[in-house]
Amino acid sequence: MESKNVDRLNIFLIIISLIVAYKIPFELFLFSYAFLGPLHYLTEINWLKERNYFINTKDWIWTFVLFGVVISVPLLLSLPWFNFIYEIAIVKNFLKELNSSSNVILLTALFFSIGLVFLKDLKHTLLFLLISIVASYFILKYVSFSIVLVSVFLPTIIHVYLFTLLFMLFGAIKSKSTPGFIGVLLLTLIPVIITFGKVNPAQYILSQNTQDNFLASGFHSLNFSLAKLLSNTKDETFTLLSLLGIKIQIFIAFAYTFHYLNWFSKTSIIGWHKGISKTRIGIIAAIWIASISFYIYDYRTGIIVLFFLSFLHVFLEFPLNVVSVKGIAASVFKKGK
């Protein structure tokens, strides 16, 4: 019954998130990302740690930490506080090399997660890591659209929408919950609802502060990429406040907001709050408050300072995503026999 109650709550959260996203898509995204996002990162990382990150040998998790450092350091050093770094030619060139490797790292982390879920032997795991690196490099070099798919969509929409959908489906299959399956169906239909829903772009008037913060966040590149995917729109002809732009932002705001709310709604089911010491609660609260303070001080500074934590939680969640897909596939094939 508790599981079904949580599933009913998630149906309600889907509806509420969509309604608010329709009303204030830009403002909702900025709020959710700054206020709910950091708390989600911190509590989920703590929960994943207690579950050994859903991998056979948790020592390998340091690989993901290293990946997060490599991806985040170039952006972190772009803050004005570190301007003197870029005056050193060797360091500047090194940071450019690190930055250019981010896409390979992202795809490698996803592939390597598969090995960490299925493999136990050290030699086999090392070999799989090498294969993941080589495969990622050649896919990104020779497969059309792979760079956009990995660099733009994987850590954003795929993470907050598709993987959330799979996680909910896996949970509904395990609990055999009718409200759970209804929630999955409703979440699946959200893009369709937004596509055919009525939107009047003239009603969306953004304050200068909202515009500045949204552009500073860098997330407008996601809007442009989705516009290209959906309508082959050129960057110079696409505007955020066009009909297409508004609908894309409604979806993005909904996806991020529900992704965070879905995590907190499952507290009683997955028990991520259990076993957290008072000391750890204090540390999480302190980091969360500091994170919000950075966003209030300057939104772009908040994005940069929290970049490592946000990407680390994406990396650490990959094995859980693999486990979800594995569980769904096992259920499908079991019923097919």
C-alpha positions in Angstrom: 0.0 0.0 0.0 2.9 2.4 0.8 4.3 1.8 -2.7 0.9 2.5 -4.3 0.5 5.7 -2.2 3.9 6.9 -3.4 2.9 6.1 -7.0 -0.3 8.1 -6.6 1.8 11.0 -5.2 4.0 10.8 -8.3 0.9 11.1 -10.5 0.0 14.2 -8.6 3.5 15.6 -8.8 3.6 15.0 -12.6 0.4 17.0 -13.0 1.5 19.8 -10.7 4.9 20.0 -12.3 3.4 20.3 -15.7 0.9 23.0 -14.7 3.6 25.2 -13.1 5.9 24.5 -16.0 3.2 25.8 -18.3 2.8 29.0 -16.2 6.4 29.9 -15.6 8.7 27.6 -17.6 11.9 29.6 -17.3 11.4 30.7 -13.7 10.5 27.1 -12.6 13.6 25.6 -14.2 15.9 28.2 -12.6 14.3 27.6 -9.2 14.3 23.9 -9.4 17.9 23.6 -10.6 19.3 25.9 -8.0 17.2 24.9 -4.9 16.2 21.3 -5.5 19.1 20.2 -7.6 21.9 20.4 -5.1 19.9 18.7 -2.4 19.1 15.9 -4.8 22.8 15.5 -5.7 23.8 15.3 -2.1 21.1 12.9 -0.9 21.3 10.6 -3.9 25.1 10.3 -3.7 24.8 9.4 -0.1 22.2 6.8 -0.8 24.2 5.3 -3.7 27.2 5.0 -1.4 25.1 3.0 1.1 24.1 0.7 -1.8 27.7 0.3 -3.0 26.7 2.3 -6.1 25.0 -0.8 -7.5 28.3 -2.1 -8.7 30.3 -5.3 -7.8 33.4 -3.5 -6.5 32.9 0.0 -5.2 36.6 0.8 -5.4 36.0 1.5 -9.1 33.8 4.4 -8.1 37.0 6.6 -7.9 37.1 6.3 -11.7 33.9 8.3 -11.9 35.3 10.8 -9.4 38.3 11.3 -11.6 36.0 11.7 -14.6 34.1 14.4 -12.8 37.3 16.2 -11.8 38.6 16.2 -15.4 35.3 17.5 -16.8 34.8 20.2 -14.2 38.2 21.6 -13.6 38.4 23.6 -16.9 35.1 25.3 -16.2 35.9 25.9 -12.5 39.1 27.6 -13.5 37.2 29.9 -15.9 35.9 31.8 -12.8 37.3 35.4 -12.5 39.1 34.3 -9.3 41.4 32.1 -11.5 42.1 34.5 -14.4 45.9 34.3 -13.6 45.8 30.6 -14.6 45.1 31.5 -18.2 48.2 33.7 -18.4 50.3 30.5 -18.2 50.4 29.1 -21.8 51.1 25.5 -20.8 48.3 25.4 -18.3 45.9 27.1 -20.7 46.6 24.5 -23.5 46.4 21.7 -21.0 42.9 22.9 -19.9 41.8 23.0 -23.5 42.9 19.4 -23.9 40.9 18.4 -20.8 37.9 20.2 -22.0 38.0 18.5 -25.5 38.0 15.1 -23.8 34.7 15.7 -21.9 32.5 14.0 -24.5 34.7 10.8 -24.6 34.6 10.8 -20.8 30.8 11.0 -20.6 30.2 8.2 -23.1 33.0 6.1 -21.5 31.4 6.5 -18.1 28.1 5.2 -19.5 29.6 2.2 -21.2 31.9 1.4 -18.3 28.9 1.4 -15.9 27.6 -1.6 -17.8 30.9 -3.5 -17.1 30.8 -2.5 -13.4 27.3 -4.0 -13.1 28.0 -7.3 -14.8 31.8 -7.9 -14.3 33.7 -8.9 -11.1 37.1 -10.0 -12.3 39.7 -7.2 -12.2 41.3 -8.1 -15.6 37.9 -8.2 -17.3 36.9 -4.9 -15.8 40.1 -3.2 -16.9 39.7 -4.6 -20.4 36.1 -3.3 -20.5 37.3 0.1 -19.4 39.8 0.2 -22.3 37.1 -1.0 -24.7 34.8 1.7 -23.4 37.3 4.4 -24.0 38.2 3.2 -27.6 34.5 2.7 -28.5 33.5 6.1 -27.2 36.3 7.8 -29.2 35.4 6.2 -32.5 31.6 6.6 -32.0 32.0 10.3 -31.3 34.4 10.7 -34.2 32.5 8.8 -36.9 28.8 8.5 -35.9 26.7 11.4 -37.0 24.9 13.4 -34.3 26.7 11.4 -31.5 28.5 14.5 -30.2 25.2 16.4 -29.6 23.6 13.3 -28.2 26.3 12.7 -25.7 27.4 16.3 -24.8 24.0 18.0 -24.7 21.3 15.3 -24.2 22.9 12.6 -22.1 23.6 14.6 -19.0 20.4 16.6 -19.3 17.2 15.3 -20.9 18.2 11.7 -21.1 19.3 11.8 -17.5 16.3 13.7 -16.0 13.5 12.4 -18.3 14.4 9.0 -19.9 16.3 7.5 -17.0 13.6 8.7 -14.5 11.0 7.1 -16.7 12.9 3.8 -16.8 13.4 4.0 -13.0 9.7 4.4 -12.5 8.9 1.6 -14.9 11.3 -0.7 -13.1 9.7 0.2 -9.8 6.2 -0.4 -11.1 7.2 -3.8 -12.5 8.7 -4.9 -9.2 5.8 -3.7 -7.1 3.1 -4.6 -9.7 1.5 -1.3 -8.9 -1.4 -0.1 -11.1 -0.9 3.5 -10.1 2.8 3.0 -10.8 2.1 2.0 -14.4 -0.4 4.9 -14.8 2.3 7.3 -13.7 4.7 5.8 -16.2 2.1 6.1 -19.0 1.4 9.7 -18.0 5.1 10.6 -17.9 5.5 9.0 -21.3 2.7 11.1 -22.7 4.0 14.5 -21.4 5.9 15.4 -24.6 2.7 14.6 -26.6 0.6 16.7 -24.2 3.0 19.7 -24.5 3.2 19.3 -28.3 -0.5 19.5 -28.8 -1.3 21.8 -25.9 -2.3 25.4 -26.5 0.4 28.0 -25.8 0.3 31.8 -26.4 3.9 33.1 -26.6 2.7 36.6 -26.0 1.7 35.7 -22.4 5.3 34.8 -21.5 7.1 38.0 -20.4 10.4 37.5 -18.7 12.1 39.9 -16.3 15.6 41.0 -17.1 16.9 39.1 -14.2 15.3 35.8 -15.4 16.7 36.3 -18.9 20.2 37.1 -17.6 20.2 34.1 -15.3 18.8 31.7 -17.9 21.5 32.8 -20.4 24.1 32.6 -17.7 23.2 29.1 -16.9 24.2 28.0 -20.4 21.1 25.8 -20.8 19.8 27.7 -23.8 22.1 25.5 -25.8 19.9 22.6 -24.8 16.9 24.5 -26.1 18.6 25.2 -29.4 19.7 21.5 -29.8 16.1 20.3 -29.1 14.8 22.8 -31.6 17.2 21.5 -34.3 16.2 17.9 -33.5 12.5 18.6 -33.6 12.2 21.1 -36.5 15.7 21.5 -38.1 15.7 25.1 -36.9 18.7 27.2 -37.4 20.3 28.9 -34.3 19.9 32.3 -35.9 16.1 31.8 -36.6 15.2 30.2 -33.2 14.1 32.3 -30.3 13.5 31.2 -26.8 10.1 33.0 -26.6 8.8 31.6 -29.9 6.0 29.0 -29.9 8.5 26.2 -30.3 10.9 27.8 -27.8 8.2 28.1 -25.1 7.1 24.5 -25.6 10.6 23.2 -25.4 11.2 25.2 -22.2 8.0 23.8 -20.7 9.2 20.3 -21.3 12.7 21.1 -19.8 11.3 22.8 -16.7 8.8 19.9 -16.2 11.5 17.2 -16.7 13.9 18.7 -14.2 11.3 19.6 -11.6 9.7 16.2 -11.7 13.0 14.4 -11.7 13.9 16.1 -8.4 10.4 15.7 -6.9 10.2 12.1 -7.9 13.5 11.4 -6.0 12.1 13.1 -2.8 8.7 11.4 -3.1 10.4 7.9 -3.0 12.0 8.6 0.4 9.9 6.0 2.3 10.3 3.4 -0.5 14.0 3.4 -1.2 14.9 4.7 2.3 17.6 7.1 1.2 17.1 9.0 4.5 17.8 6.0 6.6 21.2 5.6 8.2 22.3 9.2 7.7 24.1 10.3 10.8 23.5 13.7 12.4 27.0 14.7 11.3 26.3 13.8 7.7 23.0 15.6 7.8 24.8 18.7 9.0 27.4 18.4 6.2 24.7 17.9 3.6 22.7 20.9 5.0 25.8 23.1 5.1 26.7 22.3 1.5 23.1 22.8 0.3 22.9 26.2 1.9 26.3 27.2 0.5 25.1 26.0 -2.9 22.0 28.1 -2.8 24.0 31.1 -1.6 26.3 30.8 -4.7 23.2 30.7 -7.0 21.7 33.8 -5.3 25.0 35.6 -5.5 25.4 34.9 -9.2 23.6 32.2 -11.1 26.5 31.4 -13.4 28.9 31.2 -10.5 26.5 28.7 -8.9 26.5 26.6 -12.1 30.3 26.5 -12.2 30.9 25.8 -8.5 28.3 23.0 -8.5 29.4 21.6 -11.9 31.5 18.9 -10.3 28.8 17.8 -7.9 26.1 17.8 -10.6 28.2 15.7 -13.0 29.4 13.4 -10.3 25.8 12.5 -9.4 25.1 11.8 -13.1 28.1 9.5 -13.4 27.3 7.7 -10.1 23.7 7.2 -11.2 24.8 5.4 -14.5 25.1 1.9 -12.8 21.6 2.4 -11.3 20.3 3.2 -14.8 22.0 0.0 -16.1 20.4 -2.0 -13.2 17.0 -0.5 -14.1 17.3 -1.4 -17.8 18.6 -4.9 -16.8 15.6 -5.4 -14.5 13.1 -4.3 -17.1 14.6 -6.5 -19.8 14.7 -9.5 -17.5 10.9 -9.0 -16.7 10.1 -8.6 -20.4 12.0 -11.7 -21.5 10.7 -13.7 -18.5 7.1 -12.9 -19.6 8.0 -13.8 -23.2 9.0 -17.3 -22.4 
